[in-house]
Amino acid sequence: QVQLVESGGGLVQAGGSLRLSCAASGRTLRNYVMGWFRQAPGKEREFVAAINWSGGSTNNADSVKGRFTISRDNAKNTVYLQMNSLKPEDTAIYYCAAGTAMTGWAPTYDYWGQGTQVTVSS
């Protein structure tokens, strides 16, 4: 079992930045692909970014390319999402997830955190 806990969410003005963290316990994250997803009110959960086990390969959704960066520190068992140039449409609950395939499809991820709220004001 892997337990994931997100942190770093909050309220920020448009154009601002936030850095989300996802800390794991129970098992090392070294063996897992890690992903970030988000869900806005009334919308389905959507893929944001993913990173492979070594950190050498990443994949971002088109909506966040050039603004968000996913990274990981396996020694700290933590994954990060640096979010720059935030827009009101980025407002959502952000979830991290651990899986074994680097995809943007939520069902391929086995473990999920509880989420952290990000609110971007205009």
TORKOLPA-431573 format. One record per residue: residue number from 1; residue in three letters; x, y, z of N, C-alpha, C in turn. Coordinates in Angstrom, 1 decimal, padded with zeros to 4 digits. Layout:
BEGIN
+-----+------+--------+--------+--------+--------+--------+--------+--------+--------+--------+
!  nr ! rest !   n.xx !   n.yy !   n.zz !  ca.xx !  ca.yy !  ca.zz !   c.xx !   c.yy !   c.zz !
+-----+------+--------+--------+--------+--------+--------+--------+--------+--------+--------+
! NUM !  ALA !      X !      Y !      Z !      X !      Y !      Z !      X !      Y !      Z !
...
+-----+------+--------+--------+--------+--------+--------+--------+--------+--------+--------+
This chain:
BEGIN
+-----+------+--------+--------+--------+--------+--------+--------+--------+--------+--------+
!  nr ! rest !   n.xx !   n.yy !   n.zz !  ca.xx !  ca.yy !  ca.zz !   c.xx !   c.yy !   c.zz !
+-----+------+--------+--------+--------+--------+--------+--------+--------+--------+--------+
!   1 !  GLN !  000.8 ! -001.2 !  000.0 !  000.0 !  000.0 !  000.0 !  000.9 !  001.2 !  000.0 !
!   2 !  VAL !  000.4 !  002.2 ! -000.7 !  001.1 !  003.6 ! -000.7 !  000.1 !  004.6 ! -000.2 !
!   3 !  GLN !  000.5 !  005.4 !  000.7 ! -000.4 !  006.5 !  001.2 !  000.2 !  007.8 !  000.6 !
!   4 !  LEU ! -000.6 !  008.6 !  000.0 ! -000.2 !  009.9 ! -000.6 ! -000.9 !  011.0 !  000.0 !
!   5 !  VAL ! -000.1 !  012.1 !  000.3 ! -000.7 !  013.3 !  001.0 ! -000.2 !  014.5 !  000.2 !
!   6 !  GLU ! -001.1 !  015.2 ! -000.4 ! -000.8 !  016.4 ! -001.1 ! -000.8 !  017.6 ! -000.1 !
!   7 !  SER !  000.0 !  018.6 ! -000.5 !  000.0 !  019.9 !  000.2 !  000.5 !  021.0 ! -000.7 !
!   8 !  GLY !  000.3 !  022.2 ! -000.2 !  000.8 !  023.4 ! -001.0 ! -000.3 !  024.1 ! -001.8 !
!   9 !  GLY ! -001.5 !  023.6 ! -001.7 ! -002.6 !  024.4 ! -002.4 ! -003.0 !  025.7 ! -001.6 !
!  10 !  GLY ! -003.8 !  026.5 ! -002.2 ! -004.2 !  027.7 ! -001.6 ! -004.9 !  028.6 ! -002.6 !
!  11 !  LEU ! -005.0 !  029.9 ! -002.2 ! -005.6 !  030.9 ! -003.0 ! -004.5 !  031.8 ! -003.6 !
!  12 !  VAL ! -004.5 !  032.1 ! -004.8 ! -003.5 !  032.9 ! -005.5 ! -004.2 !  033.7 ! -006.6 !
!  13 !  GLN ! -003.6 !  034.8 ! -006.9 ! -004.1 !  035.7 ! -007.9 ! -003.6 !  035.2 ! -009.3 !
!  14 !  ALA ! -004.4 !  035.5 ! -010.3 ! -004.0 !  035.1 ! -011.7 ! -002.6 !  035.6 ! -012.0 !
!  15 !  GLY ! -001.8 !  034.8 ! -012.6 ! -000.4 !  035.1 ! -012.9 !  000.5 !  034.7 ! -011.9 !
!  16 !  GLY !  000.0 !  034.3 ! -010.7 !  000.9 !  033.8 ! -009.6 !  001.3 !  032.4 ! -009.8 !
!  17 !  SER !  002.0 !  031.9 ! -008.7 !  002.6 !  030.6 ! -008.7 !  002.3 !  029.9 ! -007.4 !
!  18 !  LEU !  002.2 !  028.6 ! -007.6 !  002.1 !  027.7 ! -006.4 !  003.0 !  026.4 ! -006.7 !
!  19 !  ARG !  003.5 !  025.8 ! -005.6 !  004.2 !  024.6 ! -005.7 !  003.5 !  023.5 ! -004.9 !
!  20 !  LEU !  002.9 !  022.5 ! -005.5 !  002.3 !  021.4 ! -004.8 !  003.3 !  020.3 ! -004.5 !
!  21 !  SER !  003.1 !  019.7 ! -003.4 !  003.9 !  018.5 ! -003.0 !  003.0 !  017.3 ! -002.8 !
!  22 !  CYS !  003.6 !  016.2 ! -003.0 !  002.9 !  014.9 ! -002.8 !  003.9 !  014.0 ! -002.0 !
!  23 !  ALA !  003.6 !  013.8 ! -000.8 !  004.5 !  013.0 !  000.0 !  003.9 !  011.6 !  000.2 !
!  24 !  ALA !  004.8 !  010.6 !  000.0 !  004.3 !  009.2 !  000.1 !  004.9 !  008.5 !  001.4 !
!  25 !  SER !  004.1 !  007.5 !  001.8 !  004.5 !  006.7 !  002.9 !  004.0 !  005.3 !  002.6 !
!  26 !  GLY !  004.6 !  004.3 !  003.3 !  004.2 !  002.9 !  003.1 !  005.1 !  002.2 !  002.2 !
!  27 !  ARG !  005.4 !  002.8 !  001.1 !  006.3 !  002.2 !  000.1 !  007.1 !  003.2 ! -000.6 !
!  28 !  THR !  008.3 !  002.9 ! -001.1 !  009.0 !  003.9 ! -001.9 !  008.3 !  004.2 ! -003.2 !
!  29 !  LEU !  008.4 !  005.4 ! -003.6 !  007.8 !  005.8 ! -004.8 !  008.7 !  005.5 ! -006.0 !
!  30 !  ARG !  009.9 !  005.0 ! -005.7 !  010.9 !  004.7 ! -006.8 !  010.3 !  003.8 ! -007.9 !
!  31 !  ASN !  009.4 !  002.9 ! -007.5 !  008.9 !  001.9 ! -008.4 !  007.7 !  002.4 ! -009.2 !
!  32 !  TYR !  007.2 !  003.6 ! -009.0 !  006.0 !  004.0 ! -009.5 !  006.1 !  005.2 ! -010.5 !
!  33 !  VAL !  005.3 !  005.2 ! -011.5 !  005.0 !  006.4 ! -012.3 !  004.1 !  007.3 ! -011.4 !
!  34 !  MET !  004.3 !  008.6 ! -011.4 !  003.5 !  009.5 ! -010.6 !  002.8 !  010.5 ! -011.5 !
!  35 !  GLY !  001.6 !  010.8 ! -011.2 !  000.8 !  011.7 ! -012.0 !  000.1 !  012.7 ! -011.1 !
!  36 !  TRP ! -000.3 !  013.8 ! -011.7 ! -001.1 !  014.8 ! -011.1 ! -002.4 !  014.9 ! -012.0 !
!  37 !  PHE ! -003.5 !  015.0 ! -011.3 ! -004.8 !  015.2 ! -012.0 ! -005.5 !  016.3 ! -011.2 !
!  38 !  ARG ! -006.6 !  016.8 ! -011.8 ! -007.3 !  017.9 ! -011.2 ! -008.8 !  017.7 ! -011.5 !
!  39 !  GLN ! -009.6 !  018.2 ! -010.6 ! -011.1 !  018.1 ! -010.9 ! -011.7 !  019.4 ! -010.4 !
!  40 !  ALA ! -012.3 !  020.1 ! -011.3 ! -013.0 !  021.4 ! -011.1 ! -014.5 !  021.1 ! -010.8 !
!  41 !  PRO ! -015.2 !  021.9 ! -010.0 ! -016.6 !  021.7 ! -009.7 ! -017.4 !  021.4 ! -011.0 !
!  42 !  GLY ! -018.2 !  020.4 ! -011.0 ! -019.1 !  020.0 ! -012.1 ! -018.4 !  019.5 ! -013.3 !
!  43 !  LYS ! -017.1 !  019.2 ! -013.2 ! -016.3 !  018.6 ! -014.3 ! -015.7 !  017.3 ! -013.9 !
!  44 !  GLU ! -015.3 !  016.6 ! -014.9 ! -014.6 !  015.3 ! -014.7 ! -013.2 !  015.5 ! -014.3 !
!  45 !  ARG ! -012.6 !  014.5 ! -013.6 ! -011.2 !  014.6 ! -013.3 ! -010.4 !  014.6 ! -014.6 !
!  46 !  GLU ! -009.4 !  015.4 ! -014.7 ! -008.6 !  015.5 ! -015.9 ! -007.1 !  015.4 ! -015.6 !
!  47 !  PHE ! -006.4 !  014.8 ! -016.5 ! -004.9 !  014.7 ! -016.4 ! -004.2 !  016.0 ! -016.5 !
!  48 !  VAL ! -003.2 !  016.1 ! -015.7 ! -002.4 !  017.4 ! -015.7 ! -000.9 !  017.0 ! -016.1 !
!  49 !  ALA ! -000.3 !  016.1 ! -015.4 !  001.1 !  015.8 ! -015.8 !  001.5 !  014.4 ! -015.2 !
!  50 !  ALA !  002.5 !  013.8 ! -015.8 !  003.0 !  012.5 ! -015.3 !  004.5 !  012.5 ! -015.4 !
!  51 !  ILE !  005.1 !  011.7 ! -014.6 !  006.6 !  011.6 ! -014.6 !  007.0 !  010.1 ! -014.4 !
!  52 !  ASN !  008.0 !  009.7 ! -015.1 !  008.4 !  008.2 ! -014.9 !  009.2 !  008.0 ! -013.7 !
!  53 !  TRP !  009.6 !  006.8 ! -013.4 !  010.2 !  006.5 ! -012.1 !  011.5 !  007.2 ! -011.9 !
!  54 !  SER !  012.2 !  007.5 ! -012.9 !  013.5 !  008.1 ! -012.7 !  013.5 !  009.6 ! -012.8 !
!  55 !  GLY !  012.3 !  010.1 ! -013.3 !  012.3 !  011.6 ! -013.5 !  012.8 !  012.0 ! -014.8 !
!  56 !  GLY !  013.2 !  011.1 ! -015.7 !  013.8 !  011.4 ! -016.9 !  012.8 !  011.7 ! -018.0 !
!  57 !  SER !  011.6 !  011.3 ! -017.8 !  010.6 !  011.5 ! -018.8 !  009.3 !  012.1 ! -018.2 !
!  58 !  THR !  008.8 !  013.1 ! -018.8 !  007.5 !  013.7 ! -018.3 !  006.5 !  013.9 ! -019.4 !
!  59 !  ASN !  005.3 !  014.1 ! -019.1 !  004.2 !  014.3 ! -020.0 !  003.2 !  015.3 ! -019.4 !
!  60 !  ASN !  002.9 !  016.4 ! -020.1 !  002.0 !  017.4 ! -019.6 !  000.8 !  017.5 ! -020.5 !
!  61 !  ALA ! -000.3 !  017.8 ! -019.9 ! -001.5 !  018.1 ! -020.7 ! -001.3 !  019.4 ! -021.5 !
!  62 !  ASP ! -001.9 !  019.5 ! -022.6 ! -001.7 !  020.7 ! -023.5 ! -002.1 !  022.0 ! -022.7 !
!  63 !  SER ! -003.1 !  021.9 ! -021.9 ! -003.6 !  023.1 ! -021.2 ! -002.6 !  023.7 ! -020.2 !
!  64 !  VAL ! -001.6 !  022.9 ! -019.8 ! -000.6 !  023.4 ! -018.8 !  000.8 !  023.4 ! -019.4 !
!  65 !  LYS !  001.0 !  023.0 ! -020.6 !  002.4 !  023.0 ! -021.2 !  002.9 !  024.4 ! -021.1 !
!  66 !  GLY !  004.2 !  024.5 ! -020.7 !  004.9 !  025.8 ! -020.6 !  004.6 !  026.5 ! -019.4 !
!  67 !  ARG !  003.7 !  026.0 ! -018.5 !  003.3 !  026.7 ! -017.3 !  003.6 !  025.8 ! -016.1 !
!  68 !  PHE !  003.3 !  024.5 ! -016.2 !  003.4 !  023.6 ! -015.0 !  004.6 !  022.7 ! -015.3 !
!  69 !  THR !  005.3 !  022.3 ! -014.2 !  006.4 !  021.4 ! -014.3 !  006.3 !  020.3 ! -013.2 !
!  70 !  ILE !  006.3 !  019.1 ! -013.6 !  006.3 !  018.0 ! -012.6 !  007.7 !  017.5 ! -012.4 !
!  71 !  SER !  008.0 !  017.2 ! -011.1 !  009.4 !  016.7 ! -010.8 !  009.2 !  015.7 ! -009.6 !
!  72 !  ARG !  010.3 !  015.0 ! -009.3 !  010.3 !  014.1 ! -008.2 !  011.6 !  014.0 ! -007.5 !
!  73 !  ASP !  011.6 !  013.7 ! -006.2 !  012.8 !  013.5 ! -005.5 !  012.6 !  012.1 ! -004.8 !
!  74 !  ASN !  013.1 !  011.1 ! -005.4 !  012.9 !  009.7 ! -004.9 !  013.5 !  009.5 ! -003.5 !
!  75 !  ALA !  014.6 !  010.2 ! -003.2 !  015.2 !  010.2 ! -001.9 !  014.3 !  010.7 ! -000.8 !
!  76 !  LYS !  013.5 !  011.6 ! -001.1 !  012.5 !  012.2 ! -000.2 !  011.1 !  011.6 ! -000.3 !
!  77 !  ASN !  011.0 !  010.7 ! -001.3 !  009.7 !  010.0 ! -001.5 !  008.6 !  011.1 ! -001.8 !
!  78 !  THR !  008.9 !  012.1 ! -002.6 !  008.0 !  013.2 ! -002.8 !  008.0 !  013.6 ! -004.3 !
!  79 !  VAL !  006.8 !  014.0 ! -004.8 !  006.6 !  014.5 ! -006.1 !  006.1 !  015.9 ! -006.0 !
!  80 !  TYR !  006.5 !  016.7 ! -007.0 !  006.1 !  018.1 ! -007.0 !  005.4 !  018.5 ! -008.2 !
!  81 !  LEU !  004.6 !  019.6 ! -008.1 !  004.0 !  020.2 ! -009.3 !  004.2 !  021.7 ! -009.2 !
!  82 !  GLN !  005.2 !  022.3 ! -009.9 !  005.4 !  023.7 ! -009.9 !  004.4 !  024.3 ! -010.9 !
!  83 !  MET !  003.6 !  025.2 ! -010.5 !  002.6 !  025.8 ! -011.3 !  002.8 !  027.3 ! -011.4 !
!  84 !  ASN !  003.1 !  027.8 ! -012.6 !  003.4 !  029.2 ! -012.9 !  002.3 !  029.8 ! -013.8 !
!  85 !  SER !  002.3 !  031.1 ! -013.8 !  001.3 !  031.8 ! -014.7 ! -000.1 !  031.2 ! -014.5 !
!  86 !  LEU ! -000.5 !  031.1 ! -013.3 ! -001.8 !  030.5 ! -013.0 ! -003.0 !  031.3 ! -013.6 !
!  87 !  LYS ! -004.0 !  030.6 ! -014.0 ! -005.2 !  031.2 ! -014.6 ! -006.4 !  030.8 ! -013.8 !
!  88 !  PRO ! -007.5 !  031.6 ! -013.8 ! -008.7 !  031.2 ! -013.1 ! -009.2 !  029.8 ! -013.5 !
!  89 !  GLU ! -009.0 !  029.4 ! -014.7 ! -009.5 !  028.1 ! -015.1 ! -008.6 !  026.9 ! -014.6 !
!  90 !  ASP ! -007.5 !  027.2 ! -013.9 ! -006.7 !  026.2 ! -013.2 ! -007.3 !  025.9 ! -011.8 !
!  91 !  THR ! -008.4 !  026.6 ! -011.4 ! -009.0 !  026.3 ! -010.1 ! -009.6 !  024.9 ! -010.1 !
!  92 !  ALA ! -009.2 !  024.2 ! -009.1 ! -009.6 !  022.8 ! -009.0 ! -009.0 !  022.1 ! -007.8 !
!  93 !  ILE ! -009.5 !  020.9 ! -007.5 ! -008.8 !  020.1 ! -006.5 ! -007.8 !  019.3 ! -007.2 !
!  94 !  TYR ! -006.5 !  019.4 ! -006.8 ! -005.4 !  018.7 ! -007.4 ! -005.1 !  017.4 ! -006.6 !
!  95 !  TYR ! -005.0 !  016.3 ! -007.4 ! -004.7 !  015.0 ! -006.8 ! -003.4 !  014.4 ! -007.4 !
!  96 !  CYS ! -002.6 !  013.8 ! -006.5 ! -001.5 !  013.0 ! -007.0 ! -001.9 !  011.6 ! -007.0 !
!  97 !  ALA ! -001.2 !  010.8 ! -007.8 ! -001.5 !  009.4 ! -008.0 ! -000.3 !  008.6 ! -008.3 !
!  98 !  ALA ! -000.3 !  007.4 ! -008.0 !  000.9 !  006.5 ! -008.3 !  000.4 !  005.3 ! -009.1 !
!  99 !  GLY !  001.1 !  005.0 ! -010.1 !  000.7 !  003.8 ! -010.9 !  001.9 !  003.2 ! -011.6 !
! 100 !  THR !  001.7 !  002.3 ! -012.5 !  002.8 !  001.6 ! -013.2 !  002.9 !  001.9 ! -014.7 !
! 101 !  ALA !  002.0 !  002.7 ! -015.2 !  002.1 !  003.1 ! -016.6 !  002.0 !  004.6 ! -016.7 !
! 102 !  MET !  002.8 !  005.1 ! -017.6 !  002.8 !  006.6 ! -017.8 !  001.8 !  007.0 ! -018.8 !
! 103 !  THR !  000.6 !  007.1 ! -018.3 ! -000.6 !  007.5 ! -019.1 ! -001.3 !  008.7 ! -018.5 !
! 104 !  GLY ! -002.2 !  009.2 ! -019.2 ! -003.1 !  010.3 ! -018.7 ! -004.4 !  009.8 ! -018.4 !
! 105 !  TRP ! -004.6 !  008.4 ! -018.3 ! -005.8 !  007.8 ! -018.0 ! -005.9 !  007.4 ! -016.6 !
! 106 !  ALA ! -006.8 !  008.0 ! -015.8 ! -006.9 !  007.8 ! -014.4 ! -007.0 !  006.4 ! -013.9 !
! 107 !  PRO ! -007.7 !  005.5 ! -014.6 ! -007.9 !  004.1 ! -014.1 ! -006.5 !  003.3 ! -014.1 !
! 108 !  THR ! -005.5 !  003.8 ! -014.7 ! -004.2 !  003.1 ! -014.7 ! -003.4 !  003.4 ! -013.4 !
! 109 !  TYR ! -003.9 !  004.3 ! -012.6 ! -003.2 !  004.7 ! -011.4 ! -003.9 !  004.0 ! -010.2 !
! 110 !  ASP ! -003.0 !  003.4 ! -009.4 ! -003.5 !  002.5 ! -008.3 ! -003.8 !  003.2 ! -007.0 !
! 111 !  TYR ! -003.0 !  004.3 ! -006.7 ! -003.1 !  004.9 ! -005.4 ! -003.3 !  006.4 ! -005.6 !
! 112 !  TRP ! -004.2 !  007.0 ! -004.8 ! -004.5 !  008.4 ! -004.9 ! -004.5 !  009.1 ! -003.5 !
! 113 !  GLY ! -004.1 !  010.3 ! -003.6 ! -004.2 !  011.2 ! -002.4 ! -005.6 !  011.8 ! -002.2 !
! 114 !  GLN ! -005.8 !  012.5 ! -001.2 ! -007.1 !  013.1 ! -000.9 ! -007.3 !  014.4 ! -001.6 !
! 115 !  GLY ! -006.2 !  015.0 ! -002.1 ! -006.4 !  016.2 ! -002.9 ! -006.1 !  017.5 ! -002.1 !
! 116 !  THR ! -005.7 !  018.5 ! -002.9 ! -005.5 !  019.8 ! -002.3 ! -006.1 !  020.9 ! -003.2 !
! 117 !  GLN ! -006.8 !  021.8 ! -002.5 ! -007.6 !  022.8 ! -003.3 ! -006.6 !  024.0 ! -003.8 !
! 118 !  VAL ! -006.8 !  024.3 ! -005.1 ! -006.1 !  025.4 ! -005.7 ! -007.2 !  026.3 ! -006.2 !
! 119 !  THR ! -007.1 !  027.6 ! -005.8 ! -008.1 !  028.6 ! -006.3 ! -007.3 !  029.8 ! -006.8 !
! 120 !  VAL ! -007.6 !  030.1 ! -008.1 ! -007.0 !  031.2 ! -008.7 ! -008.0 !  032.3 ! -009.0 !
! 121 !  SER ! -007.8 !  033.5 ! -008.4 ! -008.7 !  034.6 ! -008.5 ! -008.3 !  035.5 ! -009.7 !
! 122 !  SER ! -009.3 !  036.1 ! -010.3 ! -009.0 !  036.9 ! -011.5 ! -008.8 !  038.3 ! -011.1 !
+-----+------+--------+--------+--------+--------+--------+--------+--------+--------+--------+
